């Protein structure tokens, strides 16, 4: 599945303003026709066709009732049946994480779980290693600050009915701890999945059953399920990818991290879910929780007060001086988004199947329907900092695997470059170049009111709700120092072409054995490197195969990862051969052989940085 999408969703939805929360929110008076006109800007028949969307839906709730709910398109393009809000079920993706948080907080309320207890106290069949002195708690799991590594491998089951049991998955595929807990947000799927397993342990019920009994049934969500069951298949909005002027159906799959993204739900049911939480916030009803204090909705972790962080399970969003709770979801081809306003008691949900960039829909909705108070004067820039050098560098999101070969995805990860521009910082990335003025020791503000925050000691940049880590000087990727990779590819490609030609000429001239051996070594090393590069370029550039990579390691990649080991061995043989035959070599070979050996070793060092030399899976 698309794995950098969690980063893009957070970055897209977190547009910040610096002003205190208003004490009074202006009443909203929305007409259904106005809401429908808005929805049709994105989901009309013409727009569906333009953006290659097969199905979509949108719902708006306000003051305890659903004020708009409508579906668009077809759940199955091979059938002439229109999507509906009560029957058609969409994959809501990571919005499922808010359900995990709801279940956890219910059990905390009952005293069966505690947010600040070492989770090892609850685990019976395995334990979290004590890599750091600070233990991991449920607070960390639900704020994405556990410090656990992100993992891609073995997260998907290509046959939805063969999904691993929750206990088997969390026990067998427990990620490594790579950061001290409570220090930095790193959005991963395993944290909420592990929290769901603790729900299972504390309640004595399978997680799926607990959610049905204590959340779905309470809210009347009869067309929602944590499982994709056979009886739901006729109602499920199938996923398609538009490729080569045709729609290709994506086979129904499941996720072993299913609590974090597996829920399927009708649009009307998601409206009930939003109302359930909004009623809890306003005190209108106590269906989900019984106590008056509801910490699930309170701010729980922020890197800086001006930067939105996390409640339990919900991401924060600031707009117009008000605080919102949100969560997005992305599956193979389904994108969803949910926004809740505690101050104004409204909720927005939309979902669509297709590749459209939907990041702007929520922003457009707020601009169109939520009046903003008069903007307060921006805080003046602080006195110029002595130096901006500690902030400069190239940064990448901190959400990537570290200990297996999928670390190679960092090769194509979006990066941000931070440069000093006089007394300001210039941030370059995501197709933009924005200047920021200092308004605090490590806090910077753009003219548009967006903030970035640095933690120089940790080499971190917090931008649009996502934590970026400063990359080491030796980091090489397609976005940073790509010339080295391109030059290596050129060297190996030219060698692979030129050597056979040269060996053919030498055969006619009856060249000495040393020349033939040298040529075979050069050719073999070059082909090994090109095979590795070609295999991974294929998987990076092909959406379908990148998705399947989350389920299993294809034979092609297993062979590709053996190639560097062979290349390493042959490179040392070539170095030995070069030294041994140095005196007999012509000047060109005396120059080219050391150059080629150095190029091969440098390339292998880069590949080792990405865990591609050997079998890291």
Buried (B, 14 or more C-beta within 10 A) or exposed (E): BBBBBBBBBBBBBBBBBBBEEBEEBEEBEBEEEEBEEBBBEBBEEEBBEEBBBBBBBBBBBBBEEBBBBBBBBBBBBEEEEEBBBBBBBBBBBBBBBBBBBBBBBBBBBEEBBBBEEBBBEBBEEEEBEEBBEBBBBBBBBBBBBBBBBBBBBBBBBBEBEEBBEBBEBBBEBBBBBBBBBBBBBBBBBBBBBBBBBBBBBBBEBBBBEBBBEBBBEBBBBEBBBBBBEEEBEEBBBBBBBBEEEEBEBBEBBBBBBBBBBBBBBBBBBBBBBBBBBBBBBEEEEEBBBEEEEBBBBEBBBBBBEBBBBBBBBBBBBBBBBBBBBBBBBBBBBBBBBBBBBBBBBBBBBBBBBBBBEBBEBBEEBBEEBBEBEEEEEBBEBBEEBEEBEBBBBBBBBBBBBBEBBBBBBBBBBBBBBBBBEEEBBBBBBBEEEBEBBBBBEBBBBBEEBBBBBBBBEBBBBBBBBBBBBBBEEEBBBBBBBEEBBEEBBEBBBEBBEBBEEBBEEBEEEEBEEBBEBBBBBBBBBBBBBBBBBBBBBBBBEEBBBBBBBBBBBBEBBEEBBBBBBBBBEBBEBBBEBBEEBEEEBEEEBEEBBBEBBEBBBBBBEBBBBBBBBBEBB
